Amino acid sequence: MKRPLSIRARVTIAATAAVALVLVAGGILTVATFAKRERSSLDRELEHRAQGPAARVPALRPALRPALRPAGPPGEVPPPIVEEPRGLLAESGSFVRLIRNGEVVRSAGDLPQGGFPVRSDLGLQTVKAGGRKWRTLTVEPPLPPPLEAQGAGVRARIQFAADLEPVEDRIGEMRTRVILVSTLGILLAAILASVLSGVALGPLSRLRSAVAGISGTRHLSRRLPETGGAPEINELAQSVNAMLTRLERSSAETEDALQATRRFAADVGHELRTPLTSIRANLDALRRNPSMPEAERQAILGEVAREQRQLVALLDALQALARGDAATALPREPLDLAEVVDAAVESARRRHPGASIELKAPDTGQEVRGWPDGLRLLVDNLIENAVRHGGSHVRAELRRDGAAGPFLLSVEDDGPGVPEAERKRIFERFARGAAARSPGSGLGLALVAQQAALHGGEVEVGDARLGGARFTVRLPVGGTPYDRRDVRDRGRSLASRDQ
């Protein structure tokens, strides 16, 4: 396949073609003007020659005498007239002829060998004779009245001719000179166009080298300079940077999805091994002991059911974490955060009728933009964590940090609280406090941190006024954009901020 021309070659060809067009057109115009001037000069010279002899009729009398004899007595023979032939003069490379009634009666000058056609038409003409071109001017000399009366029926013409070869030679020399100058000009234009186009396209070459240096996904964070060059180069750099931003975002999303898949597989393999092993051991015990007492059988079946519920809860939590890690197209919409919190509190009261769960929230709508399922997951896990690991009294509060500030959602309990040394790690996956009294997967607070980060917020833990732990989530009203590459790291470090 033929390789396409480079931009530099195309610019060089275009510039050279433009210069060639101008030089060719100028050369044709120059040669045409010069030729016209030379031929006009020759015509004026012929006209100047015709003004002398054509006005001196006495010089023509010897040639006209046979037809213009003066009248005498009848029967008398007029005497012969002897006059010196004058008036028919010609320079080198030209000739002059006297034509009477279509016949040449006198000539002078350099007549071409082989003859010259007799043309008595008046005016300027170009005639080819003897292998050369001649320029002729034929005029009719005026005759005085006496001579005109005596020469009735006589038609006299004077023809001046000049060789066109010197004129054509000069025109040919000019044409050759113009062709030579134009050719040299075109070659020089091609060289200069190539050199100058290389200089003009230097920023584009540097831009190409910079783009070529971005050879893999690890280099997608590089950006090209968008100032200091020509406007077109700056606009191209901006377009390339925008493309790199999209590629970097797409690559990050793909990498996050792969990481989420790998982490999900690893977490499932790690966390499901123990409960599945326990379930298998209990089922094997039931299978090997068909005569097991009913009470003992029921106890084993209850333990299997408990393990199964924990497995389902663990898979649900892992699935939610994996979806948050990928976060490719989470639906975001305006919603009332107060309604989400109120629904979560009501659901927790039904699940834990023995616990006292309070809610303090504004009566008016508190609109945010976010993922409804993710925000509900955040609130559910905060309250569930407080009920399971706290005490019998849980208090949830939703308020604004100032008139136009972010939302603050706090959940506190009257339990043992979170020791200072553990506050940096409780938001990690499968991390459980040393004083945890109820079973759990260790994923609840990891989900809280993840969803807070996905919505542009953060979570922190401190001491509650009830005596236990107080978790506070700060959420922006509009759902501040986030970088998914930082979600996991933010989820792990949010607990240690502002401590």
N, C-alpha and C positions, 0 to 999 in steps of 0.2 A: 504494500500500500504506500502510495506516495506521501511523503511527509509534508504537512502544510507549512507554508511560509511563516516565519516569525513576524512579530509586530514590527521589529526594526527593519526587516527586509521589505515589508509592505509599505512602511512609511517612506523608505528610500525609493522604492519603485514609484510610489505616488508622487513624491516630490520631483523625482527625475522626469517623470512623464509630464508634469505641469511645466517644468522649465523647458523641456523639449518642445512642447506645444507652443510656448511663447516664442522660443527662438526660431522654430520653423516658420511660424506665422510672420514673425518680424523679418526673417530672411527673405521669405517670398515677397513681402511688401517692399523690402529694400531693393531687391533685384528688379521688381516690376517698376518701381519708381525710377530707378537708375536707367533702365532700358527706355522707358518713356521719355526721360529727359534727354538721353543721347539721340534717340530718333527725332525728337522734336528739334534738337539743336541742328541736326543734319537737314531737316526740312527748312528751318529758318535760313540756313546757309544757302540752300538751293534757291529760295525765294530772293535772298539778297543778290545772288548772281543774276537772276532773271531780270532784275530791275535795270541793269546797265544795258546790255545788248538789246533788250526788247524795246527800249526807248529810243535807240539810235537807228532809225529807219534807213539813213543813207548807207549804212554798212550792209544792208540787205539788198540794195538795188542791183548789184551784179547778179545775184541769184534770181531776182525777180524780173530782170530786164526782159528775158525772152517772152514773157507774158505781158510786160508793161512798156512796150515801145511807144514813144510819143507820136502823136498824129502829125503827118506832113501833107504836102501836096499830093494829089493822086498820081500814082505811078512812081513816086520818088522813093528810093530805098534809103532808109535812115542810116546814118553812119554808125559804126560800132562804138560802143561805150567801153572805155577801158578805165576800170577803177581798181584800186588796191583792195583786196579782201580784208576787211577789218571787222572787229566786234565779236567774232566767234573765238573766244579764248576759253581755255579749260586748264584746271590744275591737275597735278598728278593724281591718278586714281579716279578721274572723272572725265566726262566728255560732254560736248554740246553739239546738237545737230539742227540743221534747218530743213524742215519738211515742207515741200510744196505739193499740194494736191495728193498727199499720201506717198510721196517719193522723197527720199533723202537727196537734197541737192548740194549740201555742204555739211561737213562735220569736222570737229577738232577735238583732240584729247586722246585718252587711252581707251579706245574701243575694244571690247572683248573679242578674242579670236572666235571665229565661227559665226560672227554676225550678231546683230541685236535686232529683235523684232521691231517693226515699224508700228508704233502706236501713236496716233495723233490725238488721242482723247485728252482733253484739257484736265489739269490738276495733277495731284500727287498720286503716284502709283509705285508698287514694288514689283519688279520684274526679275525673273530668273533667266540668266543667259551665261553661257560659257562656264557652267558649273558654279556660278556665284550669284549672289543677290545684289540687285541694284535698286537705288531709289531714284525715281524720275519725277521731273516736274515739267509739264508741257504748258506753254503759254501761247497766246495769240497776240502778236505785236500789233499795236494800233497803226494804221496807215493814214498819212495826211490826205485831205480831200482830193488833191489832184491825182495822187497815186492810186487812191481808192477808186476814183472814177475810171482811171485807165485800166485798173486790174479787176474789172468785174469778172466774176467767176473764178478768181484765183484765191485759193485757201492756203495761207501760210501759217506755219507753226514753228516754234523754237522749243526744242526739248533739251533739258539739262538733266544729267544723270551723274550719280556718285556711287562709288562702290560701298556696299553695306558691310563688307567683311571687317574693316577696322572697328566699326561700331559693334558688330557682333562679337569680335574678339574682346573688346573692352567689357561688353556685357558678360561674356563667358568668364573672363577673369574675375569680375565682380561676383558672379555666381559661385565660382570655385572658392573665392576668398570667404564668402558668406557661409558656404557649406563647411569649410575648414573651421572657421570661428565657431559656428553652431555646434559642430561635433566636439570640439574641445570644450565648449561651454557645457554641453550635456555631460561629458565625462567628468568635468570638474564639479558640476552640480551633483552627480551621483556620489562622488567621493565625499563632498561636503555634507550631503544629505545623510550618508551613512554615519559619518563622524558625529554630526550634530544630533541626529536621531538617537545615537547611542548615549550622548550626554543628556538629551531630553528624557530618555526612557530610563536613565539611571535610577531615579526613585522607584520606578516600577520594578526594575531588576532587584533592587534591595528588598522591596516588598515581597517579591517572589522568593528570594532567598530566605526571608524571615518565615514565610509560610511553609517553605520546604523543610525548615528546621523543626516544624511541629509534626513529628513523625509518628506519634503514638498518643494514647489517651493520657499518659503522664504529662504531656506537654500542652494539653488543652487549656490550661490556666494561663498560658502566655497570651499577651495582648500586643498588638502592633501599634506603633505611634500614630496618632490621628492628627497631629499638627506638624507644621514645619515643611510641608510639601505643597505641591500644587493642589488646587481644590478637588480635581478629579482623583488624585492619589489619596487625599484625605478621606474622600467619600468611599473609595474602594476599601481603605483600611477600616473604616467604620463598619462597612458591610461584612468584611472578613471577621472583625471582632464580634459582631452580632452573631455570625454563623458559629464562631468558636464558643460563644456563650451557650447557644442552643445545643451544640454538640457536647459541651461539658455537662450541661444539665441532663441531656439524654443519657450520656455515659454514666453520670452519677446515679440516675434512676435505675439504669440496668444493673450497675454494681450493687446498689442497695437491694434490688430485688433478688439478686443472686446471694448476697450476704444473708438476707432474710430467709431465703430458702435453706441455705446451709445451716444457719443458726436454728431454724425450726427443726430440721432433721436431727441436728445434734442434740437439741433440747429434748425432743421427743424420745430419742434413743436413750438419753441419760436419765430422764425423769420417769419414764414409763417402765424401766426395767424392774425396779423394786416392787411397785404395786402389782405388776403382772406376775412377777415371781411369787408374791404372797398369794394372789388369787389362784395360781396354778397349784401351789402347795395345799391350799385349803380344799380345792376341788379333788386333788389326788387323795387327800385324807378321806373325803367323803366316798370316793370310788373304792378305796381299799377297805373301808369299814362300813359295809352295808348294814350291819347290825348296831351301828352307833346309837346311843340313847338320843331320844328326840330333842331334849333340852340342849345337849351338846351340838346336835346337828343344826338346830336353829341358831345357836350362837355363831357357828362357822358360816352359815348362810348370811347372817346379819353382817358379819365382818366382810364377806365377799361383796355384798351390796354396798357397804360403805366404801370399799376400795373402788368399786365400779363408779360410784358417784364422784369420788375424788379424781378418777381418771377422766371422766367427762368434763369436770370443771377445769382440770389441768389442760386438756386439749382445747377447750374453749378459750382459756387464757392465752395459750400458745398461739392459737389462730389469730386472736385479736392483736397480739404483739407482732406477729408476722405481717399482718395487714398494715399495721401502723408503720412497720419498718419499710415496707415497700412504698406505701403512700403514693401510688402513681396517679390515681384519679379519685381522690376522696371527695365525695359530694359536699359542697359547702353552700349553705343557705342561711338567710336571716332566721333567727329563732329567739324565743323568750327564754333566757337563762333561768329566770325565776321558776318558770313552769317545769323545766328539766330538773331542777333541784327539788321542787315540791314533789314531783312524781317519784324521784329516787327515794326521798324520805318516806313517802307512803308505802312504797314497796318494801323498804327495810323494816318498817313497823309491822307489816304482815309476816315477814320472815322471822322476826324476833319480837314476838309479843311481850316477852318479859323485860325488854330493855326500854328505857325512857329516851326517846329521840326527839329533841326539840328542833324547831326551825324558826329562824328569824330572817325574813326577807321582805323587801318592799312590796307593796300591793300593786304598784304600777309595773308595766312591762319593762323588762331589762333586756333589750335586744342586742344580740351579738351575731357575728357571722362565723359559722363553723360547721363541723360535721356532727349532726345530731347524735348518732350512735356513739361517736368517740367521746363527746361531752357527757353523755349519760353513763358510759363506762367509767369515766373519771370519777363522777360523783358517787356511783354505786360502790366502787372499790374504796374510796375514802371512808364512806359510812360503814361498809362491811369490815374494813380494817379496824375502825374504832370500836365496833361492837364486839368483834372477836378477841381482839388483843387489849382492849381497854377495860371498861367497867360496865356498870349498868346504866350510866348516864352519858348520853351523847348529845352534843349541841352543834347544830349546823347554822352558819350565818352567811348571808350574801349581802354585800354592800358595794358602793362605789368609792374609790379612792379619790375624793374630790368630786366637783360637779361634772367634770368631763374626763375624769381619769379612768383607769382600768377597773375591771371588776375584781373584787377580793372575795374568794370563797374559802371560809375557814371551817374546819371540823375538829372538835376537841372532845376529849373524854376524861373520865375520872380514874383511869387505870394507872399502871405503874410508870407510864411515860417511856421515852426513848433515851437511853443513856447518851451522854455527849460523845462518847467514843464510837457509837454505832450510827450516828446520824449521817456519816459520810457514805455508808454502804447499804443502807436499808432500801435505797431505790434501785439497787442492782438486781438483776434477775436471779431468782432462787435464793435470795438473801433473806434470812430470818433473824430476828433479834434473839439474843441469848435468853431473854426472859419470856419468850413467846409461850403462851400456855395452851393455845388451841392449834389443831392441825391446819395446815395450809401449804400452798405450793410455793410461796415466796415470790409470786408474780404480781400480786395486787398493786403494790406501790410502784413496781416497775411500769405497769400500765398507766398509773397516774402520772408519773414523770414523763412517759412517752407522749401521752395525749396533751399534756400541758405544753410540751415543746412543739408538737405538731400545730398547735393553735397559737404559737408565738408567745407563750407564757412561761411561767416557772413555778416551782413548788418548793416550799421550805418547811422545816419542822422545828418546833420549839416547845416550850413549856406552856401548859394550859392553865387557865384560872381555876378549872375544876380539879387540878392536881395531876392530870395525866399529860398526854401529848397533844399538841395543837398543830395541825397541818393547814397551811395557807397556800392557796393557788391564786396566782395573779394572771388574769386573762385580759388582753387588750380588747377594746370594743369591736374594732374592725377586723380582727384576725390578722395580725401582722404576718407578712410573708416569712417563711422560714427556709432554712437550708437543710434538706433531708440528710446530708452527710453529717450534720452535727446533732441530729436528733438523739442518737444513742448516747453520745458523749454528754449532751446536756442532761439527759435523763439521769445519768449516773452522778453528775456533779451538782445538780440543782439543790440538793439537800445541804451542801456545804457552803452555799452562797450566803452572804450577809450574816455569817455566824461569827 
